[in-house]
C-alpha cells in the first residue's frame, strides 16, 4: 500500500494534531486503512494510539464520521479553521497602556 492509496491526501506530511482532527471524517474502514499504513511505515506510537482510539469509538458506536472532506488538503483545513477576520483600523480594539507596576518612570508607583 502506498500513501497515494490512503483516504487522506498528504498523510505523510500531517502532524499528529492535524491527523487527529482529519481522521474524524473517516469511517471505520478508512481508519483501518490508515492504521495499517502507519504500522507498516512510521509506526509512531502517538499516531497509532489516536487511530486505535478512533477506530474503537467507531466500532462501538460511540462516534460517527463527522461532516467534512477527508480529501481536503492541509492548507484548506487550516484556512477554514481560522474563522477570523483580518484586523483593520475599524475593527481593532482601543489602545492599552501597560500596567503601572514594573514601570520605573511612573511616579504613582514608588519603588520598594
C-alpha positions in Angstrom: 0.0 0.0 0.0 1.3 3.5 -0.9 0.4 6.8 0.6 -1.5 7.6 -2.6 -4.0 4.8 -1.7 -4.9 6.5 1.6 -8.2 8.3 2.1 -6.2 11.3 3.5 -4.1 13.3 1.0 -0.7 14.3 2.2 -0.9 11.9 5.1 2.8 11.7 5.5 3.0 15.5 5.9 0.3 15.7 8.6 1.2 16.3 12.2 -0.4 14.2 14.9 -2.6 17.1 15.9 -3.8 17.7 12.3 -4.3 14.0 11.8 -6.5 13.7 14.9 -9.0 16.2 13.5 -8.8 14.9 9.9 -9.3 11.3 10.9 -12.8 12.2 12.3 -14.1 12.4 8.7 -13.3 8.8 8.0 -15.4 5.7 8.6 -14.1 2.6 10.3 -12.7 1.1 7.0 -10.8 4.3 6.3 -9.3 4.4 9.8 -8.3 0.8 9.5 -6.6 1.5 6.2 -4.6 4.5 7.6 -3.8 2.4 10.7 -2.4 -0.4 8.6 -0.3 2.1 6.6 1.0 3.8 9.8 2.0 0.5 11.4 3.8 -0.7 8.2 5.7 2.6 7.8 6.5 5.1 10.5 4.7 3.3 13.4 4.6 6.4 15.5 3.2 5.4 18.9 1.1 8.6 19.4 -0.4 8.3 15.9 -1.2 4.6 16.3 -2.9 5.4 19.6 -5.0 8.1 18.0 -6.1 5.8 15.2 -6.8 2.9 17.5 -9.0 5.0 19.8 -10.9 6.5 16.9 -11.4 3.0 15.4 -12.7 1.6 18.7 -15.1 4.6 19.1 -16.4 4.0 15.5 -16.8 0.2 16.1 -18.6 0.6 19.4 -20.9 3.3 18.0 -19.6 6.0 20.4 -18.6 8.1 17.4 -19.7 8.7 13.8 -17.7 10.1 10.9 -18.0 13.9 11.1 -19.0 16.0 8.2 -16.1 17.3 6.2 -14.0 16.5 3.3 -11.2 14.0 4.1 -9.6 14.8 0.7 -9.2 18.5 1.5 -5.6 19.5 1.6 -4.0 20.5 4.9 -3.9 24.2 3.8 -7.6 24.2 3.0 -8.3 22.8 6.5 -6.0 25.4 8.2 -7.5 28.3 6.3 -11.1 27.3 7.1 -10.2 26.6 10.8 -9.0 30.1 11.5 -12.5 31.6 11.0 -11.4 35.1 12.0 -11.4 38.2 10.0 -8.4 40.4 9.4 -7.8 43.2 11.8 -8.2 46.7 10.4 -8.3 50.1 12.0 -12.1 49.9 12.0 -12.1 46.6 14.0 -9.1 46.9 16.3 -9.6 47.5 20.0 -8.7 50.6 22.0 -5.0 51.3 22.8 -4.0 49.9 26.1 -1.4 51.3 28.5 0.9 48.9 30.2 0.2 48.2 33.9 1.7 50.7 36.3 3.7 48.1 38.2 7.1 47.5 36.8 7.3 50.9 35.0 10.1 52.8 36.8 9.1 56.1 35.3 5.6 56.1 36.9 5.7 58.4 39.9 2.4 56.8 41.3 4.3 53.6 41.9 7.1 54.1 44.4 9.9 51.6 44.3 10.2 49.4 47.3 
